[in-house]
């Protein structure tokens, strides 16, 4: 690890090494009979980008949108339970995961249009519930704002919404990594030296008890195999850069949120423990029909990994109401 990386990251975690070659797609699902019996990997060409998604289950459609530094695989702990009630579409954001090509922009309004084209035009789904985590929550918000007639419900998971309540300059002061990832070329130069170590060191910081929440824990909720899977995709230079572009688009995200129509579809707000009031204050100026808002107990930013049973129960109830 470079000295620069050591200075930037203030916690450490013992990285799990693997001698096996990482196979295409997530190794834990590739050989899992439960996965193969329910889900399938699919691709679709959307406006010059080849988008990857995983689909399965039966019932009303639910679209799951990940944030950084994750892919569709971040939803895997809760996908089988959701698939018992719904047809689940876990999407890799354009330019990330196992997709190829670069979207015309990484602002969340543009990414929402790519996802909508996939869902409405390619998959021919008239309506869907949309659930997002981290930057995926901002994409889900923009999806609902731009296509309210096509959105039945909005699940918004753990992200201060860039917009009228918090501008881009203030947003970048929320955490060292937001300011750092917003820089041009610098994060690629640092993280590209050892992507796996960068991710392994980052995940604990925003976990429950991590430094971002005032703690000192370096415990990661991610297994070595999970870190391997995210490394497999973010190791590609264009994907690594695309992930950082999510941060570099913050100024446009603020402008787009300010200009967006209020979202009036029923919404569920889930946040890390102790973060509900702060995040709700940024969301409510643009999401006017939050039917339930709750922080997830014993969970930091990684809600799905840190308390999957609670998140599953909340989503199943909300989506089924």
C-alpha positions as a Markdown table, in Angstrom:
| # | Residue | x | y | z |
|---|---|---|---|---|
| 1 | Unk | 0.0 | 0.0 | 0.0 |
| 2 | Unk | 1.2 | 3.5 | -0.8 |
| 3 | Unk | 2.0 | 5.9 | 2.0 |
| 4 | Unk | -0.6 | 8.3 | 0.5 |
| 5 | Unk | -3.3 | 5.7 | 0.8 |
| 6 | Unk | -2.2 | 4.9 | 4.4 |
| 7 | Unk | -2.6 | 8.6 | 5.3 |
| 8 | Unk | -6.0 | 8.9 | 3.6 |
| 9 | Unk | -7.5 | 6.0 | 5.3 |
| 10 | Unk | -7.7 | 6.2 | 9.1 |
| 11 | Unk | -8.7 | 2.6 | 9.9 |
| 12 | Unk | -7.5 | -0.8 | 8.8 |
| 13 | Unk | -9.1 | -4.2 | 8.4 |
| 14 | Unk | -7.4 | -7.5 | 7.8 |
| 15 | Unk | -8.0 | -8.4 | 4.2 |
| 16 | Unk | -9.0 | -11.9 | 3.4 |
| 17 | Unk | -6.8 | -13.3 | 0.8 |
| 18 | Unk | -7.9 | -15.7 | -1.9 |
| 19 | Unk | -5.9 | -18.0 | -4.1 |
| 20 | Unk | -8.7 | -18.9 | -6.4 |
| 21 | Unk | -9.3 | -17.0 | -9.6 |
| 22 | Unk | -12.4 | -14.9 | -9.3 |
| 23 | Unk | -15.0 | -16.2 | -11.8 |
| 24 | Unk | -17.3 | -14.0 | -13.9 |
| 25 | Unk | -20.2 | -12.8 | -11.8 |
| 26 | Unk | -20.4 | -13.3 | -8.1 |
| 27 | Unk | -18.9 | -16.6 | -7.2 |
| 28 | Unk | -21.2 | -17.1 | -4.2 |
| 29 | Unk | -24.3 | -16.9 | -6.4 |
| 30 | Unk | -22.9 | -18.6 | -9.5 |
| 31 | Unk | -22.7 | -22.0 | -7.8 |
| 32 | Unk | -25.7 | -21.5 | -5.5 |
| 33 | Unk | -28.6 | -23.8 | -6.4 |
| 34 | Unk | -31.1 | -21.3 | -4.8 |
| 35 | Unk | -29.7 | -18.6 | -7.1 |
| 36 | Unk | -29.8 | -20.6 | -10.2 |
| 37 | Unk | -33.3 | -21.8 | -9.6 |
| 38 | Unk | -34.7 | -18.3 | -9.2 |
| 39 | Unk | -32.4 | -15.7 | -10.8 |
| 40 | Unk | -30.6 | -15.2 | -14.0 |
| 41 | Unk | -28.0 | -12.7 | -15.4 |
| 42 | Unk | -29.2 | -10.6 | -18.3 |
| 43 | Unk | -27.9 | -7.8 | -20.5 |
| 44 | Unk | -29.6 | -5.1 | -22.5 |
| 45 | Unk | -28.3 | -2.4 | -24.8 |
| 46 | Unk | -29.5 | 1.0 | -23.7 |
| 47 | Unk | -28.5 | 4.1 | -25.6 |
| 48 | Unk | -24.9 | 2.9 | -26.3 |
| 49 | Unk | -24.4 | 1.2 | -22.9 |
| 50 | Unk | -24.7 | -2.5 | -22.4 |
| 51 | Unk | -26.4 | -2.8 | -19.0 |
| 52 | Unk | -26.3 | -5.8 | -16.8 |
| 53 | Unk | -29.0 | -6.8 | -14.4 |
| 54 | Unk | -30.1 | -9.9 | -12.4 |
| 55 | Unk | -33.8 | -10.9 | -12.5 |
| 56 | Unk | -35.9 | -13.5 | -10.8 |
| 57 | Unk | -39.0 | -14.2 | -8.7 |
| 58 | Unk | -42.7 | -13.6 | -9.4 |
| 59 | Unk | -45.2 | -10.9 | -8.6 |
| 60 | Unk | -45.2 | -7.1 | -9.0 |
| 61 | Unk | -41.9 | -5.7 | -10.2 |
| 62 | Unk | -39.3 | -4.2 | -7.9 |
| 63 | Unk | -36.2 | -2.5 | -9.2 |
| 64 | Unk | -33.1 | -2.4 | -6.9 |
| 65 | Unk | -30.4 | 0.2 | -7.5 |
| 66 | Unk | -27.0 | 0.0 | -5.8 |
| 67 | Unk | -24.6 | 2.7 | -4.7 |
| 68 | Unk | -20.8 | 3.0 | -4.3 |
| 69 | Unk | -18.7 | 1.0 | -4.1 |
| 70 | Unk | -21.1 | -1.8 | -4.8 |
| 71 | Unk | -23.0 | -3.5 | -7.7 |
| 72 | Unk | -26.3 | -5.4 | -8.0 |
| 73 | Unk | -24.6 | -7.9 | -5.7 |
| 74 | Unk | -25.1 | -5.6 | -2.7 |
| 75 | Unk | -28.8 | -6.7 | -2.8 |
| 76 | Unk | -28.1 | -10.4 | -2.8 |
| 77 | Unk | -28.7 | -10.9 | 1.0 |
| 78 | Unk | -32.3 | -9.9 | 0.7 |
| 79 | Unk | -33.2 | -10.8 | -3.0 |
| 80 | Unk | -34.4 | -14.4 | -2.3 |
| 81 | Unk | -36.9 | -13.1 | 0.3 |
| 82 | Unk | -38.2 | -10.3 | -1.9 |
| 83 | Unk | -38.5 | -12.8 | -4.9 |
| 84 | Unk | -41.0 | -14.8 | -2.9 |
| 85 | Unk | -43.4 | -11.8 | -3.3 |
| 86 | Unk | -42.1 | -9.9 | -6.3 |
| 87 | Unk | -40.2 | -10.1 | -9.6 |
| 88 | Unk | -36.9 | -8.6 | -8.7 |
| 89 | Unk | -34.6 | -6.7 | -11.0 |
| 90 | Unk | -31.3 | -5.8 | -9.4 |
| 91 | Unk | -29.5 | -3.4 | -11.8 |
| 92 | Unk | -25.9 | -2.5 | -12.3 |
| 93 | Unk | -25.8 | 1.2 | -12.8 |
| 94 | Unk | -24.7 | 2.2 | -16.3 |
| 95 | Unk | -21.0 | 2.0 | -16.7 |
| 96 | Unk | -20.5 | 0.0 | -13.5 |
| 97 | Unk | -20.6 | -3.7 | -12.5 |
| 98 | Unk | -20.6 | -6.1 | -15.4 |
| 99 | Unk | -21.9 | -3.6 | -17.9 |
| 100 | Unk | -19.9 | -2.0 | -20.6 |
| 101 | Unk | -19.8 | 1.4 | -22.2 |
| 102 | Unk | -20.0 | 4.9 | -20.7 |
| 103 | Unk | -23.3 | 6.8 | -20.0 |
| 104 | Unk | -23.6 | 10.3 | -21.2 |
| 105 | Unk | -23.4 | 11.5 | -17.6 |
| 106 | Unk | -23.1 | 10.2 | -14.1 |
| 107 | Unk | -25.5 | 12.7 | -12.6 |
| 108 | Unk | -28.4 | 10.8 | -11.1 |
| 109 | Unk | -31.1 | 12.2 | -13.4 |
| 110 | Unk | -29.2 | 10.9 | -16.4 |
| 111 | Unk | -28.6 | 7.5 | -14.8 |
| 112 | Unk | -32.3 | 7.3 | -13.9 |
| 113 | Unk | -33.2 | 7.7 | -17.5 |
| 114 | Unk | -31.0 | 4.8 | -18.5 |
| 115 | Unk | -32.6 | 2.6 | -15.8 |
| 116 | Unk | -36.1 | 3.7 | -16.9 |
| 117 | Unk | -35.3 | 2.9 | -20.5 |
| 118 | Unk | -34.2 | -0.5 | -19.4 |
| 119 | Unk | -37.3 | -1.2 | -17.3 |
| 120 | Unk | -40.0 | 0.5 | -19.4 |
| 121 | Unk | -38.7 | 0.1 | -23.0 |
| 122 | Unk | -36.5 | -3.0 | -23.0 |
| 123 | Unk | -38.4 | -5.0 | -20.4 |
| 124 | Unk | -41.8 | -3.6 | -21.2 |
| 125 | Unk | -42.8 | -3.1 | -17.6 |
| 126 | Unk | -45.6 | -0.6 | -17.3 |
| 127 | Unk | -45.0 | 0.2 | -13.7 |
| 128 | Unk | -42.5 | -0.8 | -10.9 |
| 129 | Unk | -41.5 | 0.0 | -7.4 |
| 130 | Unk | -38.0 | 1.5 | -7.3 |
| 131 | Unk | -35.6 | 1.0 | -4.3 |
| 132 | Unk | -32.2 | 2.6 | -4.1 |
| 133 | Unk | -29.3 | 2.6 | -1.6 |
| 134 | Unk | -26.6 | 5.3 | -1.3 |
| 135 | Unk | -26.2 | 7.0 | -4.7 |
| 136 | Unk | -28.7 | 4.5 | -6.0 |
| 137 | Unk | -31.3 | 6.2 | -3.7 |
| 138 | Unk | -30.7 | 9.5 | -5.5 |
| 139 | Unk | -31.1 | 7.6 | -8.8 |
| 140 | Unk | -34.4 | 6.1 | -7.5 |
| 141 | Unk | -35.6 | 9.6 | -6.5 |
| 142 | Unk | -34.9 | 10.9 | -10.0 |
| 143 | Unk | -36.6 | 7.9 | -11.5 |
| 144 | Unk | -39.8 | 8.7 | -9.4 |
| 145 | Unk | -39.5 | 12.4 | -10.1 |
| 146 | Unk | -39.2 | 12.1 | -13.9 |
| 147 | Unk | -41.5 | 9.1 | -14.3 |
| 148 | Unk | -44.1 | 9.3 | -11.6 |
| 149 | Unk | -46.7 | 7.5 | -13.7 |
| 150 | Unk | -44.4 | 4.5 | -14.0 |
| 151 | Unk | -43.4 | 4.4 | -10.3 |
| 152 | Unk | -45.6 | 2.7 | -7.8 |
| 153 | Unk | -43.4 | 3.1 | -4.7 |
| 154 | Unk | -40.1 | 4.6 | -3.7 |
| 155 | Unk | -37.6 | 3.0 | -1.3 |
| 156 | Unk | -35.0 | 5.4 | -0.2 |
| 157 | Unk | -32.1 | 4.0 | 1.8 |
| 158 | Unk | -29.4 | 6.0 | 3.6 |
| 159 | Unk | -28.3 | 8.9 | 1.6 |
| 160 | Unk | -28.5 | 12.7 | 2.3 |
| 161 | Unk | -30.3 | 13.9 | -0.9 |
| 162 | Unk | -28.2 | 16.6 | -2.7 |
| 163 | Unk | -30.6 | 19.4 | -3.3 |
| 164 | Unk | -32.3 | 22.4 | -1.7 |
| 165 | Unk | -31.4 | 21.3 | 1.9 |
| 166 | Unk | -27.7 | 20.6 | 1.2 |
| 167 | Unk | -25.7 | 22.1 | -1.6 |
| 168 | Unk | -22.7 | 20.4 | -3.2 |
| 169 | Unk | -20.0 | 22.4 | -1.3 |
| 170 | Unk | -21.6 | 21.4 | 2.0 |
| 171 | Unk | -22.1 | 17.9 | 0.8 |
| 172 | Unk | -18.4 | 17.5 | 0.2 |
| 173 | Unk | -17.7 | 18.4 | 3.8 |
| 174 | Unk | -19.8 | 15.5 | 5.2 |
| 175 | Unk | -16.9 | 13.0 | 4.9 |
| 176 | Unk | -13.3 | 12.9 | 3.7 |
| 177 | Unk | -14.1 | 10.4 | 1.1 |
| 178 | Unk | -16.8 | 12.6 | -0.6 |
| 179 | Unk | -14.3 | 15.4 | -1.0 |
| 180 | Unk | -11.5 | 13.0 | -2.1 |
| 181 | Unk | -13.6 | 11.1 | -4.6 |
| 182 | Unk | -14.8 | 14.4 | -6.2 |
| 183 | Unk | -11.2 | 15.2 | -7.3 |
| 184 | Unk | -10.2 | 14.7 | -10.9 |
| 185 | Unk | -7.9 | 11.7 | -11.5 |
| 186 | Unk | -6.4 | 11.7 | -8.0 |
| 187 | Unk | -8.6 | 8.9 | -6.5 |
| 188 | Unk | -7.9 | 6.7 | -9.5 |
| 189 | Unk | -4.2 | 7.2 | -9.0 |
| 190 | Unk | -4.4 | 6.3 | -5.4 |
| 191 | Unk | -7.0 | 3.5 | -5.3 |
| 192 | Unk | -5.9 | 2.0 | -8.6 |
| 193 | Unk | -2.6 | 1.0 | -6.9 |
| 194 | Unk | -4.5 | -1.7 | -5.0 |
| 195 | Unk | -8.3 | -1.6 | -5.5 |
| 196 | Unk | -9.0 | -4.5 | -3.2 |
| 197 | Unk | -7.1 | -3.0 | -0.3 |
| 198 | Unk | -8.8 | 0.4 | -0.8 |
| 199 | Unk | -12.2 | -1.2 | -0.7 |
| 200 | Unk | -11.4 | -3.4 | 2.3 |
| 201 | Unk | -10.2 | -0.4 | 4.2 |
| 202 | Unk | -13.1 | 1.7 | 3.2 |
| 203 | Unk | -16.1 | -0.5 | 4.1 |
| 204 | Unk | -15.5 | -0.6 | 7.9 |
| 205 | Unk | -15.3 | 3.2 | 8.1 |
| 206 | Unk | -19.0 | 3.7 | 7.4 |
| 207 | Unk | -20.1 | 0.5 | 9.2 |
| 208 | Unk | -21.8 | 0.5 | 12.5 |
| 209 | Unk | -19.2 | 1.6 | 15.1 |
| 210 | Unk | -16.8 | 2.9 | 12.4 |
| 211 | Unk | -15.1 | 6.2 | 12.3 |
| 212 | Unk | -17.8 | 7.9 | 10.2 |
| 213 | Unk | -20.2 | 7.3 | 13.1 |
| 214 | Unk | -17.8 | 8.4 | 15.8 |
| 215 | Unk | -16.5 | 5.0 | 16.7 |
| 216 | Unk | -13.2 | 3.2 | 16.4 |
| 217 | Unk | -14.2 | -0.2 | 15.1 |
| 218 | Unk | -12.5 | -1.6 | 12.1 |
| 219 | Unk | -14.9 | -4.6 | 11.8 |
| 220 | Unk | -16.2 | -5.0 | 8.3 |
| 221 | Unk | -19.6 | -6.4 | 7.5 |
| 222 | Unk | -18.3 | -7.7 | 4.2 |
| 223 | Unk | -16.8 | -11.2 | 3.8 |
| 224 | Unk | -13.6 | -11.7 | 1.8 |
| 225 | Unk | -15.6 | -13.2 | -1.0 |
| 226 | Unk | -17.8 | -10.1 | -1.1 |
| 227 | Unk | -14.8 | -7.8 | -1.3 |
| 228 | Unk | -13.4 | -10.1 | -4.0 |
| 229 | Unk | -16.6 | -9.7 | -6.1 |
| 230 | Unk | -16.6 | -5.9 | -5.8 |
| 231 | Unk | -12.9 | -5.8 | -6.6 |
| 232 | Unk | -13.5 | -7.9 | -9.7 |
| 233 | Unk | -15.6 | -5.2 | -11.2 |
| 234 | Unk | -14.0 | -2.0 | -9.8 |
| 235 | Unk | -10.6 | -3.2 | -10.8 |
| 236 | Unk | -11.5 | -2.3 | -14.4 |
| 237 | Unk | -10.2 | 1.2 | -14.9 |
| 238 | Unk | -13.3 | 2.5 | -16.6 |
| 239 | Unk | -15.5 | 1.1 | -13.8 |
| 240 | Unk | -13.3 | 2.6 | -11.1 |
| 241 | Unk | -13.4 | 6.0 | -12.8 |
| 242 | Unk | -17.2 | 5.7 | -13.3 |
| 243 | Unk | -17.7 | 5.1 | -9.6 |
| 244 | Unk | -15.8 | 8.3 | -8.8 |
| 245 | Unk | -17.8 | 10.2 | -11.4 |
| 246 | Unk | -20.8 | 9.6 | -9.2 |
| 247 | Unk | -19.2 | 12.0 | -6.7 |
| 248 | Unk | -18.0 | 14.4 | -9.3 |
| 249 | Unk | -21.6 | 14.9 | -10.5 |
| 250 | Unk | -22.7 | 16.4 | -7.2 |
| 251 | Unk | -23.1 | 20.0 | -8.4 |
| 252 | Unk | -25.4 | 18.9 | -11.2 |
| 253 | Unk | -27.2 | 16.6 | -8.8 |
| 254 | Unk | -28.1 | 19.5 | -6.6 |
| 255 | Unk | -29.4 | 21.5 | -9.5 |
| 256 | Unk | -31.4 | 18.6 | -10.8 |
| 257 | Unk | -33.0 | 17.9 | -7.4 |
| 258 | Unk | -33.9 | 21.6 | -7.0 |
| 259 | Unk | -35.5 | 21.5 | -10.4 |
| 260 | Unk | -37.3 | 18.2 | -9.9 |
| 261 | Unk | -41.0 | 17.9 | -9.3 |
| 262 | Unk | -41.9 | 16.7 | -5.8 |
| 263 | Unk | -42.2 | 13.0 | -5.6 |
| 264 | Unk | -45.7 | 12.1 | -4.3 |
| 265 | Unk | -45.7 | 8.3 | -4.6 |
| 266 | Unk | -45.6 | 6.4 | -1.3 |
| 267 | Unk | -42.1 | 6.3 | 0.0 |
| 268 | Unk | -40.1 | 4.3 | 2.6 |
| 269 | Unk | -37.1 | 6.0 | 4.2 |
| 270 | Unk | -34.5 | 3.7 | 5.9 |
| 271 | Unk | -31.3 | 5.1 | 7.4 |
| 272 | Unk | -28.3 | 4.0 | 9.5 |
| 273 | Unk | -29.0 | 4.0 | 13.3 |
| 274 | Unk | -29.0 | 7.6 | 14.6 |
| 275 | Unk | -29.1 | 9.2 | 11.2 |
| 276 | Unk | -32.9 | 9.4 | 10.5 |
| 277 | Unk | -33.5 | 13.0 | 11.4 |
| 278 | Unk | -30.5 | 14.4 | 9.5 |
| 279 | Unk | -31.2 | 12.4 | 6.4 |
| 280 | Unk | -35.0 | 13.0 | 6.5 |
| 281 | Unk | -34.4 | 16.7 | 6.6 |
| 282 | Unk | -32.7 | 16.5 | 3.2 |
| 283 | Unk | -35.3 | 14.2 | 1.7 |
| 284 | Unk | -38.6 | 15.7 | 2.8 |
| 285 | Unk | -38.3 | 18.9 | 0.7 |
| 286 | Unk | -38.7 | 16.8 | -2.4 |
| 287 | Unk | -40.4 | 13.5 | -1.2 |
| 288 | Unk | -43.7 | 14.5 | 0.2 |
| 289 | Unk | -45.4 | 11.2 | 0.9 |
| 290 | Unk | -43.1 | 9.3 | 3.2 |
| 291 | Unk | -45.4 | 6.7 | 4.7 |
| 292 | Unk | -42.7 | 5.2 | 7.0 |
| 293 | Unk | -39.3 | 6.4 | 8.2 |
| 294 | Unk | -37.1 | 4.5 | 10.5 |
| 295 | Unk | -33.4 | 4.0 | 11.3 |
| 296 | Unk | -32.1 | 0.4 | 11.1 |
| 297 | Unk | -30.9 | -0.8 | 14.4 |
| 298 | Unk | -27.3 | -1.9 | 14.8 |
| 299 | Unk | -26.5 | -0.8 | 11.2 |
| 300 | Unk | -24.2 | 1.8 | 9.8 |
| 301 | Unk | -24.4 | 2.7 | 6.1 |
| 302 | Unk | -24.5 | -0.9 | 4.9 |
| 303 | Unk | -28.1 | -1.5 | 5.9 |
| 304 | Unk | -28.5 | -4.7 | 3.9 |
| 305 | Unk | -25.3 | -6.3 | 5.1 |
| 306 | Unk | -25.5 | -5.2 | 8.7 |
| 307 | Unk | -29.2 | -6.0 | 9.4 |
| 308 | Unk | -30.7 | -7.9 | 6.5 |
| 309 | Unk | -33.6 | -9.3 | 8.4 |
| 310 | Unk | -34.8 | -5.9 | 9.5 |
| 311 | Unk | -34.4 | -4.4 | 6.0 |
| 312 | Unk | -36.2 | -7.3 | 4.4 |
| 313 | Unk | -39.1 | -7.1 | 6.8 |
| 314 | Unk | -39.5 | -3.4 | 6.2 |
| 315 | Unk | -39.4 | -3.7 | 2.4 |
| 316 | Unk | -41.7 | -6.7 | 2.3 |
| 317 | Unk | -44.3 | -4.9 | 4.4 |
| 318 | Unk | -43.9 | -1.6 | 2.5 |
| 319 | Unk | -44.0 | -3.1 | -1.0 |
| 320 | Unk | -47.0 | -5.3 | -0.1 |
| 321 | Unk | -49.1 | -2.6 | 1.4 |
